[in-house]
Amino acid sequence: MNLIPVRTPKLIKGIFPNYIWNMPQDQKKIYLTFDDGPTPDITLWTLKLLKEYHAKATFFCIGNNIEKHPEIFDAIIRDGHTVGNHTYAHPKGWTTNKDTYVDQVIQTQGLIDYRIENFNIQSPNPKSERQKLFRPPYGQITGQQGKQLLALDYTIIMWDILAFDWKDSISEEQCAKNVISKTRPGSIIVFHDSVKAAKNMIFALPKVLHHFNKAGFKFERL
């Protein structure tokens, strides 16, 4: 049994109003996000599928993975997706001191900005925009960590829909069903382009894209 619901309750969103939980709900737009990459094979598979549906998304990347797989990171940018910051080494915010946590975010932002600037120099059309989007690993962020990052002009992106694609206790079918049944206009959906989540994500994502594409939704980046 999951203590965290698939759709984030309004009460939680109200307690943390300075964080982004969903986008405006007045248009048929959905915002897919992918955490923990870039990951060999899995991220590239995801990019290929998104391209088939003319879908854009936002990838919250781990700094250590950017260093390991810069060519995959560049592929994300090349395909016109947005890149966000997911710290350098995926720490748990509630057990990490503020300075260490913020330093990981700043370190990763430097990697992101460097590669985007490099990409824009080599491929001026289209230019990729540098944004300071941050998503806390595990959704864990203390008040002091959040306050410091907001002061540094980061936009903290949470979620409306959590796919739970990494959980072994959730079947592929249930993963897809959860996302499809709970998503609504403006939803920010969390998937993971990671090895741990691959089985469920690779099953569920095509079904989510097909269902909402057929229903007339557009998939936008943040």
N, C-alpha and C positions, 0 to 999 in steps of 0.2 A: 504493500500500500504506500502511495506517495503522500508525504506530508505537504509537499509543494504542489499546488494545482497546475494543470496545463495552462489555464488562462489566469493571469495575475489579477487578484481581486482589487476592486476600486479602493478598498481601505488601505492596502499597501501603497498603491500609487499616491493616495492622498497624504500618507505619512512622509513620503519623499517626493514632494512636488518639484524639486529642482532637477530631478532626473527625468529622462525621456523614456516613457513606457510604450507609447504608441503614437502614430502620426494622425493627422486630421482624418475624420471618418466620413467626410462628405463626398468622397470619390471612391470609385472601385479600384483602389490601389492597395497592394500588399508589399511589405518590405521584408524580404528574405535576408537573414544574416547567418554567417558561418563562423564559428569560433575555433581556435586552436591550430589553424594551419600557419603557413603553407605545409602541406603534407604530400610527399611523392605519390603519384597515381591518383589518390583520392581527390585532391584539389583540382587536378587536371580533368578528371572525370566530371567533376561538378561544373567546371567551366564549360566543357563541351555540351553538357545537358542544358545549361542555362542559355547557351548560344542557340540551340535548337528551338527554344521557346521565345527567343528575343527578349529574354528576361535579364534584368540587372539586379545586383545584390550588393551587400556590404560584407567584407571579410575582416573579422577582428583577428589580427595576426599576433602570434607570440614572437617576440624579438629574437629569441634563440633559433626559432625555426626560419625566420627571415635570413639570418646569417647562414644557416645550413643550406637553404634552398632559395637563393636569390632569383634564380631563373623562373621558378614557379611564382614567386611574388611578382616579378615583372609581367608574367602572363596575366595575372589578375588585373593589373593596371592596363595592360594592352587591350584587354577585352572591355574596358570601359566601366569597370566596377569601382566602388568606393572601398578604400582600405581604412580600417580602424585599428586602434591600439588595444592589446590584450595583455600587457605587461611583458617583461622579458622572459620570465621563467615560471609563470602561472602560480604565484603564491596565493595562499588563503589570507584574505584581507583581515579577518578577525583575529588572526594570530601573528600578524606581521606588523612591526612598528611603522608609524607614519612615514618617517624619512626613507626607510628601506623601500617601502611600497611606492612612494612617489618617485624615488630615484629610478626604479625599474620602468615606470611609465615614461619618464623623461628619456632614459636610455633608448627605449624602443621607438619613441617618437623621432629621435635622431636618425635611427636606421630607416624609418619610413620616409622621412623628409629627404634624406640623402638619395634614396633609390628613386623617389618620384621626381626629384630635381634632375637626376641623371637621365631618367626616361624622357622628360620634357625637352631636354637639350638634344637628345638623339632623335626623338619623334615628336616634333612640335605640333603635329595635327593628328588626333585631337590632343590637347593638353590635359593632363590629369591634375585635378585640384588637390592641394594639400589641405587637409582638415584635421582638427584635433578632436577626433571622436574616441571615446574610451569606454570599454565594457569591462567591469571587474570580473576576474575569474571566479567561478562558483557563485557569482552574484554577491560576493562578500566584499563589503566596503564599509569602513567605520565612518562616523560623522566627521572626524578630523581629516581622514584621508580624502573624503569627498569634498570637504570645504577647501582644502589645499589645491586639489585638482581644478575645482571650479574657479578659484582665484587665478590659476594659471591658464584660464580660458579653454579648458577642456569641456566638451559636451559629454556628459555621462549617459550612455545609452543602455537601458535595461531591456525589457521585453514585455510584450503582451501575451505571446504564446511560446511555451517551452516544449520542444518536441520530445524530450527525454530519450533521444536517439542513442545515447551512450549506455542506457540502463539494460542490463541483461534480462531483467525481470519483465521487460515490456517486449512483446512480440513485434515483428515487422508490421503486421497488419494493424495492431493496436496503435503503433506509432503513427502510421498514416491516418488512421481514423481519428485519433485525437486532434491532430493538426487540422484536418479538413473540417471536422465538426465544430471546432472552437474559433477558427479564424473568421474575421469580419473585416470590413473596409478599415484601412489604417493600421492593421495589425503588424507589429514587428515580431517576426518569427525567428526563434533560435534553433538552428541545426549546428552540427559540428563536422568539419572536414578533417576528421581525425581517424586513426586506426581503430580506436575503441568504439566509435560510433558508426563505422563504415557500414556494417551489415544492415542496421535499421535505416540509416540515412539513404543508402543506395536503393533500398526498396521504397521508402516513403516519398522521397523528393520527386521522382517522376509522376507519382500519383497526385501529389499536391499541385505540381505545375499543370498537369493535364486537367484536373478538376477546375481549377480557378481560371485557367486560360479559356476553357470552354464556357465558363460562366461570365466571361467578358471582363475579367480583372486584368490589370497591368501589374507587373512586378518591377518596382522601382528601387533605386539605391537611396541610401540616406544622404 
